Amino acid sequence: MAIFLTKDSKVIVQGMTGATGMKHTKLMLADGTDIVGGVNPRKAGTEVDFDGTAVPVFGSVKEAMEKTGADVTVVFVPPAFAKAAVVEAIDAEIPLAVVITEGIAVHDSAAFWAYACEKGNKTRIIGPNCPGLITPGQSNAGIIPGDITKPGRIGLVSKSGTLTYQMMYELRDIGFTSAVGIGGDPVIGTTHIDALAAFEADPDTDLIVMIGEIGGDAEERAADFIKANVTKPVVGYVAGFTAPEGKTMGHAGAIVSGSSGTAQAKKEALEAAGVKVGKTPSETARLARAALSA
């Protein structure tokens, strides 16, 4: 099984005709993703050929959904126009919007997230500034390399794109039900907790790997949720053990003040909830193997 994305998902790409959108649409198609259209009002009515696969371009998300039955959109729209693109997806009530775009202003992310809530949360948002999600062997919505793992027993939720790829590669022999990159910006849609709940409910996920990073309190809140609601083994990693205190590191959300938000504080919170936490990605992978064989 899978969470959020399956072989039956029909995917459209907002920004498909741009350079980044073209590149990753081609890769998603190669991974078996059912991409049924792109969205660009200026190129509506045309088609784009991807190695013999003709993908139609529509004028709006609503039109694409009506013509194709699409239920997922992947957003590769530049930062200045991303808010409008996500709002359009929300208005069309597409069930899943995967926002890859990096550099979206925080007030824009906050605005479209609040708008989604106002509209009854009919559209699940993943991201922004994320690698998307993949259900190996079924579908890939985003920029996660499709050839580094296989279908398997592990569910992965991660703030970091690069660490998502590393963990998938380290555990490639076991494989994954789904891997979800939620993004590291201060305001994101789907959270660790959302993914943890979905993996807990998925009968084919036997173990959950959770990757966090310094800054904020998302991991501490996830630890509370795990303690109260998750029965499956969870293994964790928190990026940033060597980060100097008081510095902003990497992702815009990774801001540490005092002891709050430090890797050590997050590690302690997770361990108090029964999560085994590795000091490095490789150690985390070893802990995952040990938990599965226990």
Protein Blocks (a to p, Z undefined) as FASTA:
>chain_A
ZZhiafklccddehklpmklmmmmmmmmmnopacfbdcdfklgoiacdeehiacdddfbf
klmmmmnopabdcdfbdfklmmmmmmmmmmnopabdcdfbghiafklmmmmmmmmmmnop
aaccedehiebjadehiaccdjbdfklbccdfbdcddfblklmmmmmmmmmmnopfbdcd
ebjafbdcbdfklmmmmmmmpmklmbdcddddeeijklmmmmmmmmmmpmbdcddddehi
lpcehiaehjfklccehjeopaklmmmmmmmnopacdfbfklmmmmmmmmmmZZ
